[in-house]
Every structure is written in C-alpha cells, then in structure tokens.
Amino acid sequence: MKIEFQNELPDLTTIAIAVPKGAAPSLGRLDDAGKALVTAAAKAARFEGEAGSIAEIFVPKGDDVGRVILIGTGEGEGVDYEKAGGALAARYETAGVEAIGVDLSGADAAGAARFAGAAAQRGWRFDIYRTKLPEKAKPTLQRLVIAGAPGGTDAEWAETKALTEGLELTRTLVAEPPNILYPETFVERCQHLEELGVKLTILDEAAMRDLGMGALLGVSQGSVREARLLAMHWNGTGVDGDPAIALVGKGVTFDTGGISLKPGPGMEDMKWDMGGAGAVAGAMKALALRKAKANVIGVVGLVENMPDGNAQRPGDVVTSMSGQTIEILNTDAEGRLVLCDVLTWVQRNYRPKRIVDLATLTGAMIIALGNEHGGLFANDDALADALLAAGRETGDKLWRFPLSPAYDKLIDSPIADVKNVGPRGAGSITAAQFLQRFVDEGVAWAHLDIAGMVWADKPGATHDKGATGFGVRVLDRLVRDTVEN
C-alpha cells in the first residue's frame, strides 16, 4: 500500500474523515444534502467516535455515488490513531476500493504517522503461495492519501516507515514455510542489510566447532541443514567502539523437539520458533533505515532441530563455548542451548554493557500469559523498567517475572555444571535461570520469552492472523530511549 501526504484532500470517490470521540465530523466538503445524510446515518449507526469504530455512508457524487467513511480516533488519553489506521486498512483492504483520501485534520505529526504506519502494517499480507485466491479475497486498496496533517509529519513518517519495513522483514521470515526458510536461507534473506550499512558476520558449523560451541551444534546435529550464526552490526554514531547494546535472538527455523519429539498435532506451528531471531533482524533493519544514532549488534543463532540417527540424545553431556557443561535431559529444551553459545560469543567479541535476548522459549509462558504479554526476566531493574516502558509505548506488552537463586537450584545437574531443564513447575523461570549462567558479571541482561506473541490466531490492530512482528517495535523503542545520542 502506498502512503502519501498532501496538503489538500484529493477528489476521490472514497474519503475517510477522522472523528474524535464525541465530536461532530468535519463535513465541509459536502453539500447540505450530503451533510444531512452523513449526520443522520452516523446517528442511526450509533457512531460516537470510539477509536477504531467505523460508519460508512454512500452519498450522491454528480452522476455517481461517493463513499464517506467516518473513522473514530477516541478522545483524551484514549486517542488512538494507530487503532484507527489499522481498522481502516482492515475494513477496506479487499473491499474493491483502490484509493482512500483521509482527512486527519486535528492530528499532530506523531499521530498522523502512527495512523499511516498502522494502516500499512495492517495491510501486510503473505499470499505468495496462494495460487487460487478468490477474487473477493484479493487486496484492492493500493493508495492512502492523508491530508490535514501538520508540519513535521514527513520526518515522523520516515521513522515510522523504517519501522514498518523492519516489521515486514520479521513477518516474512516468520511466515515462510520451513522448507523455504532454514539457517542458510535466513542468512540470505538478511544479506540486503549490507546495502543499508549493516556489517554482517556469518559463522558456519566449522567455524562454530572451532570456537567450541557444542551447545548450539548439539541441537543442529540431527539436521541435514547446517547451522549458522549471523551477526548484524549497525553503528550510526560515527565513533568506533563496542556496541552499547546487543540484541540476541533464538532462530530455530523448525523445531520437531528432536528425539524428545513433540506431539504431531500443531507441530506445523514450529516454523515460527525462529521468531526471536526474526525480531532481531527486523529491528536491525529498522535501525539502519532510520539511521539511528546508536551502536548496536544483533546476533542470532540459526538451527533446525530434527530427530535423525545422529540427533542429540536425552542423557548426552555437551560443552558450551563458555566451558560450562550441560546435561541434556530433554532435546525439546533446545532454544536455551542455542542462546547460551550466542550469548558467550557476543560477549567475548563485542563486550556489550547491555544484552536483550528474545526467544519463543517455553510453552509454560503461554500457559502463564496467554497471547497478551511477553515474559520479561532481567538481572537489572533499570533495563527491565526501560523495556516495560517501551512495551507500553509501542503495544508490544511485557510482564516481568522473578529470578532467584532458589529457582537456580532446580537446574543443578548431578553429573554436569547444569541441566537443560528443571521440574515442571516454574518452567519459564528455570529457562531464564539457565541463560543467566552464561551472562558475564557486570552485564545488564534481559530475557524476553515471546512464545505466545510472534504468531496470532486472530487479527490485531496492526496485524492480521499469522505473523505479528512482535519484538521489533519494543527493541526499536528501547534503543531510541536508552542508547541513541
């Protein structure tokens, strides 16, 4: 969908008028008969301007018929241009309308950009493998022309557009089927970031073996698809030095559970077990596109977890890059094995002061939080508070969980330094406790368990069913709030 900003509302057959809650719509462009018709129809439809609510009225337009859309934006603290923009795109994406002129008079620059961004994000689709899409299901809305936005909107929109393109990369990576997206092709999909100024470092299995990354490689050894480590470094500060923050993502491109095989029903969903890695890649693209004045490293560990004759077994002991040994009790607790080696690698090579990792790590997190919040664990209150604030601001909501030495004891192993699972209780917490053992002293670290958030079974304000892009917005906001100069 093409987004345009103009000073005046164009002469289009379909126009949308943003209406704050409780306010009368601005109908100056209509004649008296049109005004009366729209006013009466809005009253009959009980349209009151609630954010995201819509009333549609057809009015005479010469010898033709015009369409007037009233789109509610809410009021006071409930003003939500994002919800309004997403609702408009969702309603008219396949309605046969090719272009809509939007009167956003009264919105500030940030609100106008949010409206446009939400419309573009909600309009994202993944239809590339659908060869027999019904005609009425095909998207028709190609152009949104926004008028009435104040000065400064272009700059705000440039930032929002960068974020939207980052979200699109993440959603595409998450939505692709596992026979198309696997470690090597994930790396290929990120090669274009070099054109934006992102420096890429890629490690193959031989390089990781030389570095002693036995935890990550243990997960990969049952697959014919080779593992990869991909580092994406953006430095927009103009000053050389270690990154201020590292973003680390779990990238299990398909997770069967390995020898500890998952149940068959629903296993197809495990193509999105690389949602953390996808979020890191999308965030790095957004930072580069908006030329963020920040020094950030994004690192993802990419593997496929398969039950081959060479697959890792329950009972194996592996040695991580950190030198710590890990007793494998369950091969389906593989994400933490990938992340622990990536955490060690980024700390040894880039020495970041702060680390945020993202992973679709535990089913226990979905039991605890459902699909409303991602779980947050942190060893640093300031970093945790910044992430919670970023989540509230962006809508990528987070909820903090505890860390404690009492939980740490649950993953002590009788034959190795640590075991990869604890008892059934506190499963998400013990997974975080496992990762914490690989964080160097003095490093502020946060772990986001986003198992219930990267894929949605119902539409949201800025996404349809399917890949959500969760994590990109909260990471971008975190960098903006805490790292940028």
Disulfide bonds with the S-S distance in Angstrom:
none
